[in-house]
Amino acid sequence: MKNRYVILAVALVFAAALVLGGCGGGEKKPAAPAAPEKMKVAFVYIGPVGDAGWTYAHEQGRKYLMEKMPDVQSTIIESVPEGADSERVITQLAEQGHKVIFTTSFGYMDPTINVAKKYPNVVFMHCSGFKTAKNVGTYFGRIEEARYLTGIAAGKATKSNVIGYVAAFPIPEVVRGINGFTLGVRSVNPNAKVKVIWTNTWYDPAKEKQAAISLLDAGADVIAQHQDTPGPQQAAEEKGKFSVGYNTDMSKMAPKAVLTSAIWNWGPYYVKVIDSVKKGTWKSEQYWGHMSDGIVDIAPLGPMVKEDTKKLIADAKAKIVKGELKIFAGPLKDQSGAVKVPAGQVMSDKDQLGWTWFVEGVEGTIPK
């Protein structure tokens, strides 16, 4: 009797083994391979992503990157002041394992360089600066080409021949933009003047709007700007005047005023950078893209822009894209009428990057 129980117990154990192991003695399926770890990328912003300007344009570029590269994980830090705060933020991002860090304001230049020295295996990309290192590259676009085209729109729209320009900080980037815009204005209206007011801000809606109002009260009937808010555009609309936006298409904020806007398209460049890092082909460089690259452009022209103006802009744009129109070709004169770039010459990139004087047609000074 006892033997029967032993035999039965052995049979039950054997049957259980067959059930657990699978009939026929099949092998266990190998575990699914773990998903590859996503590359961590970070963006440091000077303003909020909803500023409708500079930061908003970069944020659209980041979203484009995420759409095209789902194997990338991104982090954004908004409204980071330039200076010591930015160095702390950039350091934290490097510590958190981000492989590429984009710092998107001119004042982040030295902090980016300082942090990069401590993290040689991280790629740092600084927007609009001029300092590089083995693991630090710079990137920007020739927005002055787009500004030249918006200047044509402004020069044809003005009746008072006074165009106001609300300017951010007296740095070469802003000076270059004012000069490019003014050359566009005067290419179609040699009698027009561009009057400049400095705000020393990137993002201060109230202050920038008030600066535009001051220019409008001084006789300007078109307003241009180099800040990140639509305040100047809204001031122009409230006064029944015209305007030219910057960074993104600002027509939604002032549809009756905005002739067009000089705009950025960062997305394709961000994809290019990340792709090169992943492939191991990235090298430090100073990228300064032309309109032909697609990194800069103008927004659709408003319904108030006349057909003859549209044609002038289209023709000039085609020449710029083909390289036939160099907007900083001589003869270029300064405000005093002195020739700074002789006929037959084109201003060098080095001189453009260090620009400290206004072209003929600009009213205003450049604070030191």
C-alpha positions in Angstrom: 0.0 0.0 0.0 2.8 2.3 1.0 4.5 1.7 -2.4 1.3 2.8 -4.2 1.4 6.2 -2.4 5.0 6.7 -3.3 4.3 5.9 -7.0 1.3 8.2 -7.0 3.3 11.0 -5.4 6.1 10.7 -8.0 3.5 10.7 -10.8 2.0 13.9 -9.5 5.3 15.6 -9.3 6.2 14.5 -12.9 2.8 15.8 -14.2 3.3 19.1 -12.5 6.7 19.5 -14.0 5.3 18.8 -17.5 2.6 21.5 -17.0 5.0 24.1 -15.7 7.7 23.3 -18.2 5.3 23.0 -21.1 4.3 19.8 -22.9 6.9 18.3 -25.1 9.7 19.7 -23.0 9.8 23.1 -24.8 12.5 25.6 -23.7 11.7 28.9 -21.9 11.3 32.0 -24.1 14.2 34.5 -23.7 13.3 37.7 -21.9 12.6 40.7 -24.2 15.6 42.9 -24.6 15.5 46.2 -22.6 14.6 49.3 -24.5 17.7 51.4 -25.4 18.2 54.3 -23.1 17.1 57.6 -24.6 19.7 60.4 -25.2 19.1 63.2 -22.7 19.2 66.7 -24.2 18.6 70.0 -22.3 17.6 73.5 -23.3 18.2 76.6 -21.1 15.8 79.5 -21.9 16.1 83.2 -21.1 12.3 83.7 -21.0 9.1 81.7 -20.7 8.1 79.4 -23.6 4.9 81.4 -24.0 6.7 84.7 -24.7 5.6 84.6 -28.4 9.2 85.5 -29.3 12.7 84.2 -28.9 12.1 81.5 -26.4 8.9 80.4 -28.1 10.8 80.0 -31.4 13.4 77.8 -29.7 10.7 75.8 -28.0 9.1 75.1 -31.4 12.5 73.9 -32.5 12.7 71.5 -29.6 9.3 70.1 -30.3 10.3 69.5 -33.9 13.4 67.6 -32.6 11.2 65.5 -30.4 8.9 64.7 -33.2 11.7 63.7 -35.6 13.8 61.8 -33.0 11.6 59.8 -30.5 14.7 58.2 -29.1 15.6 61.6 -27.5 14.5 62.8 -24.0 14.5 66.5 -23.5 14.5 68.9 -20.5 13.7 72.6 -20.5 14.5 75.2 -17.9 12.6 78.5 -18.5 13.4 82.1 -17.4 17.0 81.6 -16.4 18.8 84.9 -15.7 22.1 85.5 -17.4 25.1 85.3 -15.1 25.7 83.2 -12.0 22.2 81.6 -12.0 22.7 80.3 -15.5 26.0 78.7 -14.6 24.4 76.9 -11.7 21.5 75.6 -13.9 23.9 74.4 -16.7 26.0 72.6 -14.1 22.9 70.8 -12.7 21.9 69.7 -16.2 25.4 68.3 -16.8 25.3 66.5 -13.4 21.9 65.0 -14.3 23.4 63.1 -17.3 22.4 65.3 -20.2 24.6 64.6 -23.2 23.9 67.8 -25.1 23.0 71.1 -23.6 21.7 74.1 -25.7 22.1 77.5 -24.0 20.0 79.9 -25.9 20.9 83.4 -24.9 24.0 85.6 -25.5 24.6 86.2 -21.8 25.0 82.5 -21.2 28.3 82.5 -23.1 30.9 82.6 -20.3 28.8 80.4 -18.0 28.6 77.8 -20.8 32.4 77.9 -21.3 33.0 77.6 -17.5 30.8 74.6 -17.1 32.1 72.9 -20.2 35.6 72.8 -18.7 34.3 70.6 -15.9 32.3 68.2 -18.2 34.5 67.3 -21.2 32.2 64.5 -22.2 29.1 66.7 -22.6 28.4 68.7 -25.8 27.5 72.3 -25.2 25.9 74.4 -27.9 25.7 78.2 -27.3 23.3 80.3 -29.3 24.6 83.7 -30.6 27.9 83.7 -28.9 31.5 83.7 -30.2 33.5 81.6 -27.7 34.1 77.9 -28.5 36.0 75.0 -26.9 36.6 71.4 -27.8 33.2 70.5 -26.5 31.5 73.9 -27.1 30.0 75.0 -30.4 28.1 78.2 -31.3 25.1 78.6 -33.6 23.2 81.4 -35.0 21.6 82.6 -38.3 21.9 85.7 -40.4 18.6 87.2 -39.3 19.8 90.5 -40.8 18.9 88.9 -44.2 15.3 88.5 -43.1 15.4 92.0 -41.4 16.5 93.5 -44.8 13.3 92.1 -46.4 11.1 93.4 -43.5 12.8 96.7 -44.0 11.5 96.8 -47.6 8.0 96.3 -46.2 8.5 99.1 -43.7 10.1 101.5 -46.2 7.2 101.1 -48.6 4.5 101.4 -45.8 5.7 104.6 -44.1 4.2 107.9 -44.9 6.0 110.0 -42.3 9.4 108.5 -43.3 10.0 107.9 -39.6 10.3 104.3 -38.6 10.8 103.4 -34.9 13.0 100.6 -33.7 12.7 99.3 -30.1 16.1 97.8 -29.5 17.2 95.4 -26.7 20.9 95.7 -25.7 23.7 97.6 -27.5 25.6 94.4 -28.6 26.8 93.7 -32.1 23.9 91.2 -32.8 21.3 93.9 -32.2 23.3 96.6 -34.0 23.7 94.3 -37.0 20.0 93.7 -37.2 19.2 97.5 -37.0 21.7 98.1 -39.8 20.3 95.3 -42.0 16.8 96.5 -41.5 17.7 100.1 -42.3 19.5 99.1 -45.5 16.3 97.3 -46.5 14.2 100.4 -45.7 16.4 102.8 -47.7 16.8 100.4 -50.7 13.2 101.4 -51.5 12.8 104.7 -49.6 16.1 106.7 -49.3 14.3 109.5 -47.5 13.2 107.3 -44.5 14.9 107.4 -41.1 15.1 104.6 -38.5 14.8 106.1 -35.0 16.2 103.8 -32.2 15.3 103.5 -28.5 17.1 101.2 -26.2 15.3 99.3 -23.5 18.1 97.1 -22.1 15.6 94.2 -21.9 14.9 91.0 -23.7 11.6 90.4 -22.0 9.7 93.2 -20.4 6.3 93.6 -22.1 5.3 96.9 -20.4 8.7 98.6 -20.9 9.0 97.6 -24.5 5.4 98.7 -25.3 6.0 102.0 -23.7 9.2 102.5 -25.7 7.2 101.9 -28.9 4.6 104.4 -27.8 7.3 107.0 -27.3 8.5 106.4 -30.9 4.9 106.6 -32.2 4.4 109.9 -30.3 7.6 111.2 -31.9 6.2 110.7 -35.4 7.0 107.1 -36.3 4.2 105.3 -38.2 5.9 101.9 -38.4 7.5 100.1 -35.5 10.2 97.4 -35.6 11.8 95.6 -32.6 14.5 93.3 -31.2 12.8 91.9 -28.1 10.8 88.8 -27.2 7.4 90.2 -26.6 4.6 91.5 -28.9 4.3 94.7 -26.8 5.6 97.1 -29.6 3.3 95.4 -32.1 0.3 96.0 -29.9 1.3 99.6 -29.3 1.4 100.1 -33.1 -2.1 98.6 -33.6 -3.6 100.6 -30.8 -2.3 103.8 -32.5 -3.5 102.7 -35.9 0.0 102.3 -37.3 2.0 99.5 -38.8 4.7 97.2 -37.4 7.3 94.5 -38.1 7.6 91.6 -35.7 10.6 89.5 -34.6 11.4 85.9 -33.7 8.0 84.4 -34.7 5.0 85.5 -36.8 3.4 88.1 -34.5 0.4 88.8 -36.7 -1.9 87.0 -34.3 -1.1 89.5 -31.6 -1.7 92.6 -33.7 -3.4 91.5 -37.0 -4.1 95.0 -38.2 -0.6 96.3 -37.7 1.9 93.5 -38.5 3.3 93.8 -42.0 5.5 90.7 -41.5 8.0 89.4 -39.1 11.7 88.3 -39.2 11.5 84.7 -38.0 13.6 81.8 -36.8 13.3 78.1 -37.7 15.6 76.2 -35.3 14.1 72.7 -35.6 16.1 71.3 -38.6 19.3 72.5 -37.1 18.6 70.9 -33.7 18.0 67.6 -35.5 21.2 68.0 -37.4 23.2 68.6 -34.2 21.8 65.7 -32.3 22.2 63.3 -35.2 25.9 64.2 -35.5 26.4 63.6 -31.7 24.7 60.2 -32.0 26.9 59.2 -34.9 30.0 60.5 -33.3 30.7 63.0 -36.0 30.0 66.2 -34.0 32.8 68.8 -34.0 33.0 72.2 -32.4 32.2 74.9 -35.0 30.8 78.4 -35.3 27.6 77.9 -37.4 26.1 81.1 -38.9 23.5 80.0 -41.3 22.1 81.9 -44.3 18.5 82.2 -45.4 19.3 79.6 -48.0 19.7 77.1 -45.1 16.1 77.8 -44.0 17.1 78.9 -40.4 15.9 82.4 -41.0 13.0 83.7 -43.0 10.1 86.1 -43.0 6.5 85.4 -42.0 3.6 85.6 -44.5 3.0 89.2 -45.6 -0.1 90.8 -44.1 -3.2 91.8 -46.2 -2.2 95.5 -46.0 1.0 94.9 -47.9 0.6 96.1 -51.5 1.3 93.9 -54.6 4.2 96.0 -55.8 5.8 95.7 -52.3 5.3 91.9 -52.3 7.1 91.7 -55.7 10.0 93.7 -54.4 10.4 91.5 -51.4 10.1 88.3 -53.4 12.7 89.5 -55.9 15.1 90.5 -53.1 14.6 87.2 -51.2 15.4 85.2 -54.3 18.6 87.1 -54.8 19.6 86.7 -51.2 19.0 82.9 -51.3 21.0 82.6 -54.5 23.8 84.7 -53.0 23.4 87.4 -55.5 22.4 90.1 -53.0 24.9 90.7 -50.2 23.2 93.1 -47.9 26.4 94.4 -46.3 28.2 95.0 -49.6 29.9 98.4 -50.1 29.6 101.3 -50.4 28.4 101.4 -46.8 28.4 104.7 -45.0 28.1 105.4 -41.3 25.8 108.0 -39.7 28.3 110.8 -40.5 28.5 109.9 -44.2 31.9 108.4 -43.9 32.5 105.3 -46.1 33.2 102.3 -43.9 33.0 99.6 -46.5 34.2 100.6 -50.0 32.4 99.8 -53.2 33.2 96.3 -54.5 33.8 94.9 -51.0 31.6 93.0 -48.6 31.9 93.5 -44.9 33.8 90.6 -43.3 32.1 88.2 -40.8 34.7 89.3 -38.2 33.7 93.0 -38.6 30.0 92.1 -38.6 30.4 90.1 -35.4 32.0 93.1 -33.7 29.8 95.8 -35.2 29.8 99.0 -33.2 28.5 101.7 -35.6 25.2 102.5 -37.3 24.8 102.9 -41.0 23.5 106.0 -42.7 19.8 106.5 -42.1 19.8 105.5 -38.4 19.0 108.1 -35.8 20.3 107.2 -32.4 23.5 106.3 -30.5 25.1 103.1 -29.3 25.8 103.3 -25.6 29.2 101.9 -24.4 
